[in-house]
Amino acid sequence: MLLSYSGITQNSNECLNSIIWSIFSKTKNHGYRYIRGAAALACIYFNQGRSGLLEFFKDIDIDVNDELINTILGKDQECLQKSIVATQKQNDIRERKNQTRFESTAAEANTSEYGGGRH
């Protein structure tokens, strides 16, 4: 999963939970149907991104205008780009650590004496 969909956590359950709670306020009491609906929307959002909501709107016969479609797809694209950049940074860090480890191992294995001034 690409950084658990920008939830800045590697635990997908925590990320899904944060999406659910971002849909409605914690300060109000909500009924079972409301929470269940929020959980369903969060699952769609979590698994398919904002573009998954378009299919949901179509299924429940809500007309969506072009502006909303473009906004939804644009935000999904932004999120994907952020995830790609973060993954690339992690790969770069991993590669640098591997290179440092390799150089350190090579330096330890080098048993030649320092021959200052010898040719």
WOCOR-V293920 format. One record per residue. N is the residue number from 1. PHI is phi as a letter, one per 30 degrees, with the letter a starting at -180 (999 if undefined). NEAR is the number of other C-alpha atoms within 8 Angstrom. Layout:
n=(N/N)
phi=(PHI/PHI)
near=(NEAR/NEAR)
This chain:
n=(1/2/3/4/5/6/7/8/9/10/11/12/13/14/15/16/17/18/19/20/21/22/23/24/25/26/27/28/29/30/31/32/33/34/35/36/37/38/39/40/41/42/43/44/45/46/47/48/49/50/51/52/53/54/55/56/57/58/59/60/61/62/63/64/65/66/67/68/69/70/71/72/73/74/75/76/77/78/79/80/81/82/83/84/85/86/87/88/89/90/91/92/93/94/95/96/97/98/99/100/101/102/103/104/105/106/107/108/109/110/111/112/113/114/115/116/117/118/119)
phi=(999/d/h/h/h/i/d/h/b/c/c/d/d/d/d/d/d/d/d/e/d/d/d/b/d/d/d/c/d/b/d/e/d/d/d/d/d/d/d/d/d/d/d/d/d/d/d/b/i/d/d/d/d/d/d/d/d/d/d/c/h/c/d/c/d/d/d/d/e/d/d/d/d/d/d/d/d/d/d/d/d/d/d/d/d/d/d/d/d/d/d/d/d/d/d/d/d/d/d/d/d/d/d/d/d/d/d/d/d/d/c/d/d/d/c/e/i/d/c)
near=(4/8/12/12/11/10/8/8/10/6/7/8/6/8/13/11/8/9/10/12/9/7/8/7/7/6/4/5/5/6/6/6/6/8/9/8/8/11/9/8/10/12/9/12/12/10/7/8/10/12/12/11/11/10/8/8/11/9/7/6/6/7/6/8/6/6/6/8/11/8/8/10/10/8/9/11/8/8/10/8/8/9/12/9/8/9/10/8/8/8/8/8/8/8/8/8/8/8/8/8/8/8/8/8/8/8/7/7/6/6/5/4/4/4/5/4/4/4/2)
